Amino acid sequence: MIPDIPKYMIVVDEIEKIIKTQEVNTLIPSERNLSLSLDISRMTVRKAIDILVNQGKLYRVNNVGTFISEQKLYKVFNTLTGFTDEVLSTGGTVQNEVLLFEKLRADEWISNKLGIEENDLVYKLIRLRKKDSIPLMIQETYLPVSLIPLTKKIVQNSIYHYITHKLNYQIISSIEEIKAILIHKDYATLLEMKENEPTIKTEQISYLANGKIFEYTISYKNQNKYELVVQAMNVRKSL
């Protein structure tokens, strides 16, 4: 037996249909009108709108109404998700422009990041990553050749999908450091930003279930189009 869909999700689906057919900054129907047209309580409608506001798809203006937001890509920092899955979860399409793909010998810096020996072979990969043809992020990635064999065709798609579905490795965790920086000219141009505009830089080390590091990635995100959300939880038990 298929369980009933929660009523607030019916409202979410209806509003998302409106979002897809209307321009940014368009006023959506009021809570009252949505409640009447869908025959669902205003409290449930409000819950659905709250969800979409929290997702950045809508925004409220006091005493005026609720409007459609410019869509950003969100990454919630309690999940380990690749860029491809982030985009697909929003209904978007992914494009990867490979700017550099080469093998090189690991120096002391990269060998420390990947937990390998100096002079071991690594792939260096730079990709411009886009959602619906809009540039969102540049990633500089290093991967051990002995652990993750790659081809140019593979890196034009999702490396995480390849690792989990073709190599049958389990990606288990990552450590990510977030910094605010001023982006330099070359990357600003690629991301359609201004030189020295503030942006988000992250450094990520990712681990397989066997404890091996398979990736070190530096990402430069277009903060006008990409937002990081950090979710904190209280893990202490109440006394």
BELGI-V932944 format. One record per residue. N is the residue number from 1. RES is the residue in one small letter. PSI is psi as a letter, one per 20 degrees, with the letter a starting at -180 (none if undefined). D_CENTER is the distance of its C-alpha to the mean C-alpha in Angstrom with 1 decimal. Layout:
BEGIN
n=N res=RES psi=PSI d_center=D_CENTER
n=N res=RES psi=PSI d_center=D_CENTER
END
This chain:
BEGIN
n=1 res=m psi=p d_center=34.2
n=2 res=i psi=p d_center=30.9
n=3 res=p psi=q d_center=30.0
n=4 res=d psi=q d_center=30.0
n=5 res=i psi=p d_center=26.8
n=6 res=p psi=q d_center=26.5
n=7 res=k psi=h d_center=27.8
n=8 res=y psi=h d_center=25.0
n=9 res=m psi=h d_center=22.7
n=10 res=i psi=g d_center=25.3
n=11 res=v psi=g d_center=24.9
n=12 res=v psi=g d_center=21.1
n=13 res=d psi=g d_center=21.6
n=14 res=e psi=g d_center=24.3
n=15 res=i psi=h d_center=22.4
n=16 res=e psi=h d_center=19.4
n=17 res=k psi=h d_center=22.2
n=18 res=i psi=g d_center=23.4
n=19 res=i psi=g d_center=20.1
n=20 res=k psi=h d_center=19.9
n=21 res=t psi=i d_center=23.5
n=22 res=q psi=r d_center=23.8
n=23 res=e psi=r d_center=22.9
n=24 res=v psi=q d_center=20.8
n=25 res=n psi=j d_center=23.1
n=26 res=t psi=p d_center=25.2
n=27 res=l psi=p d_center=26.8
n=28 res=i psi=r d_center=26.2
n=29 res=p psi=q d_center=29.3
n=30 res=s psi=r d_center=30.5
n=31 res=e psi=g d_center=30.2
n=32 res=r psi=g d_center=33.8
n=33 res=n psi=h d_center=33.6
n=34 res=l psi=g d_center=30.6
n=35 res=s psi=g d_center=32.6
n=36 res=l psi=g d_center=35.7
n=37 res=s psi=h d_center=34.2
n=38 res=l psi=i d_center=32.3
n=39 res=d psi=l d_center=35.1
n=40 res=i psi=q d_center=32.7
n=41 res=s psi=q d_center=33.3
n=42 res=r psi=h d_center=32.0
n=43 res=m psi=g d_center=30.6
n=44 res=t psi=g d_center=28.4
n=45 res=v psi=g d_center=27.4
n=46 res=r psi=h d_center=26.5
n=47 res=k psi=g d_center=24.4
n=48 res=a psi=g d_center=22.4
n=49 res=i psi=h d_center=22.0
n=50 res=d psi=g d_center=21.0
n=51 res=i psi=g d_center=18.1
n=52 res=l psi=h d_center=16.9
n=53 res=v psi=g d_center=17.6
n=54 res=n psi=h d_center=15.5
n=55 res=q psi=i d_center=12.5
n=56 res=g psi=j d_center=13.4
n=57 res=k psi=h d_center=15.0
n=58 res=l psi=q d_center=18.4
n=59 res=y psi=q d_center=20.3
n=60 res=r psi=q d_center=23.9
n=61 res=v psi=p d_center=26.9
n=62 res=n psi=p d_center=29.8
n=63 res=n psi=j d_center=32.8
n=64 res=v psi=g d_center=31.3
n=65 res=g psi=a d_center=28.6
n=66 res=t psi=p d_center=25.0
n=67 res=f psi=r d_center=23.2
n=68 res=i psi=p d_center=20.2
n=69 res=s psi=q d_center=17.5
n=70 res=e psi=p d_center=15.8
n=71 res=q psi=p d_center=12.4
n=72 res=k psi=r d_center=9.4
n=73 res=l psi=p d_center=5.7
n=74 res=y psi=p d_center=5.2
n=75 res=k psi=p d_center=4.2
n=76 res=v psi=p d_center=7.7
n=77 res=f psi=k d_center=9.7
n=78 res=n psi=j d_center=12.0
n=79 res=t psi=q d_center=10.1
n=80 res=l psi=n d_center=9.8
n=81 res=t psi=p d_center=7.2
n=82 res=g psi=r d_center=6.9
n=83 res=f psi=g d_center=5.0
n=84 res=t psi=g d_center=7.8
n=85 res=d psi=h d_center=7.7
n=86 res=e psi=g d_center=4.4
n=87 res=v psi=g d_center=6.5
n=88 res=l psi=h d_center=9.7
n=89 res=s psi=i d_center=9.4
n=90 res=t psi=i d_center=9.7
n=91 res=g psi=j d_center=12.6
n=92 res=g psi=r d_center=11.5
n=93 res=t psi=q d_center=12.6
n=94 res=v psi=p d_center=11.3
n=95 res=q psi=p d_center=13.5
n=96 res=n psi=o d_center=13.8
n=97 res=e psi=o d_center=16.7
n=98 res=v psi=o d_center=18.3
n=99 res=l psi=h d_center=20.0
n=100 res=l psi=p d_center=21.5
n=101 res=f psi=o d_center=22.2
n=102 res=e psi=r d_center=25.1
n=103 res=k psi=q d_center=26.8
n=104 res=l psi=r d_center=28.3
n=105 res=r psi=p d_center=30.1
n=106 res=a psi=p d_center=28.3
n=107 res=d psi=a d_center=29.7
n=108 res=e psi=g d_center=30.1
n=109 res=w psi=g d_center=26.8
n=110 res=i psi=h d_center=24.6
n=111 res=s psi=h d_center=26.9
n=112 res=n psi=h d_center=26.4
n=113 res=k psi=h d_center=22.6
n=114 res=l psi=i d_center=22.8
n=115 res=g psi=k d_center=26.0
n=116 res=i psi=r d_center=28.0
n=117 res=e psi=q d_center=31.3
n=118 res=e psi=q d_center=31.9
n=119 res=n psi=i d_center=32.5
n=120 res=d psi=q d_center=30.5
n=121 res=l psi=p d_center=28.8
n=122 res=v psi=q d_center=25.0
n=123 res=y psi=p d_center=22.8
n=124 res=k psi=p d_center=21.3
n=125 res=l psi=p d_center=18.5
n=126 res=i psi=p d_center=17.0
n=127 res=r psi=p d_center=14.7
n=128 res=l psi=o d_center=13.6
n=129 res=r psi=p d_center=10.5
n=130 res=k psi=q d_center=10.8
n=131 res=k psi=p d_center=10.0
n=132 res=d psi=l d_center=13.5
n=133 res=s psi=j d_center=15.1
n=134 res=i psi=p d_center=13.5
n=135 res=p psi=p d_center=12.5
n=136 res=l psi=h d_center=9.3
n=137 res=m psi=q d_center=9.4
n=138 res=i psi=p d_center=12.3
n=139 res=q psi=p d_center=12.3
n=140 res=e psi=o d_center=15.6
n=141 res=t psi=q d_center=15.9
n=142 res=y psi=p d_center=19.2
n=143 res=l psi=q d_center=20.2
n=144 res=p psi=p d_center=23.7
n=145 res=v psi=h d_center=25.6
n=146 res=s psi=h d_center=27.7
n=147 res=l psi=g d_center=24.9
n=148 res=i psi=n d_center=22.4
n=149 res=p psi=p d_center=24.5
n=150 res=l psi=q d_center=22.6
n=151 res=t psi=r d_center=23.7
n=152 res=k psi=h d_center=22.4
n=153 res=k psi=g d_center=21.9
n=154 res=i psi=g d_center=19.6
n=155 res=v psi=i d_center=17.4
n=156 res=q psi=i d_center=17.1
n=157 res=n psi=b d_center=15.2
n=158 res=s psi=o d_center=13.0
n=159 res=i psi=h d_center=14.5
n=160 res=y psi=g d_center=13.2
n=161 res=h psi=g d_center=14.9
n=162 res=y psi=g d_center=17.9
n=163 res=i psi=g d_center=18.2
n=164 res=t psi=h d_center=18.2
n=165 res=h psi=h d_center=20.1
n=166 res=k psi=g d_center=22.4
n=167 res=l psi=i d_center=23.0
n=168 res=n psi=k d_center=22.9
n=169 res=y psi=q d_center=21.4
n=170 res=q psi=o d_center=19.6
n=171 res=i psi=p d_center=16.6
n=172 res=i psi=h d_center=17.4
n=173 res=s psi=r d_center=15.8
n=174 res=s psi=q d_center=14.4
n=175 res=i psi=p d_center=15.4
n=176 res=e psi=p d_center=13.3
n=177 res=e psi=p d_center=15.1
n=178 res=i psi=p d_center=13.9
n=179 res=k psi=q d_center=16.3
n=180 res=a psi=p d_center=17.1
n=181 res=i psi=r d_center=18.9
n=182 res=l psi=p d_center=20.6
n=183 res=i psi=q d_center=19.2
n=184 res=h psi=r d_center=22.0
n=185 res=k psi=g d_center=23.4
n=186 res=d psi=g d_center=22.3
n=187 res=y psi=h d_center=18.6
n=188 res=a psi=g d_center=19.1
n=189 res=t psi=g d_center=20.8
n=190 res=l psi=h d_center=18.1
n=191 res=l psi=j d_center=15.4
n=192 res=e psi=l d_center=18.2
n=193 res=m psi=r d_center=18.6
n=194 res=k psi=q d_center=21.8
n=195 res=e psi=p d_center=23.2
n=196 res=n psi=j d_center=22.9
n=197 res=e psi=q d_center=20.5
n=198 res=p psi=p d_center=18.6
n=199 res=t psi=a d_center=15.1
n=200 res=i psi=p d_center=12.6
n=201 res=k psi=p d_center=13.4
n=202 res=t psi=q d_center=12.1
n=203 res=e psi=p d_center=14.2
n=204 res=q psi=p d_center=13.4
n=205 res=i psi=p d_center=16.1
n=206 res=s psi=q d_center=15.5
n=207 res=y psi=q d_center=18.4
n=208 res=l psi=r d_center=19.9
n=209 res=a psi=h d_center=22.1
n=210 res=n psi=j d_center=25.2
n=211 res=g psi=i d_center=24.1
n=212 res=k psi=q d_center=23.6
n=213 res=i psi=p d_center=20.9
n=214 res=f psi=i d_center=19.4
n=215 res=e psi=p d_center=16.9
n=216 res=y psi=p d_center=16.8
n=217 res=t psi=p d_center=14.0
n=218 res=i psi=p d_center=14.1
n=219 res=s psi=q d_center=11.2
n=220 res=y psi=o d_center=12.1
n=221 res=k psi=q d_center=9.8
n=222 res=n psi=o d_center=11.4
n=223 res=q psi=i d_center=11.8
n=224 res=n psi=i d_center=13.4
n=225 res=k psi=i d_center=10.5
n=226 res=y psi=p d_center=7.4
n=227 res=e psi=p d_center=8.1
n=228 res=l psi=p d_center=8.0
n=229 res=v psi=p d_center=10.0
n=230 res=v psi=p d_center=12.4
n=231 res=q psi=p d_center=14.4
n=232 res=a psi=q d_center=17.9
n=233 res=m psi=q d_center=20.6
n=234 res=n psi=o d_center=24.3
n=235 res=v psi=i d_center=25.4
n=236 res=r psi=p d_center=29.0
n=237 res=k psi=q d_center=31.5
n=238 res=s psi=q d_center=33.6
n=239 res=l psi=none d_center=37.1
END
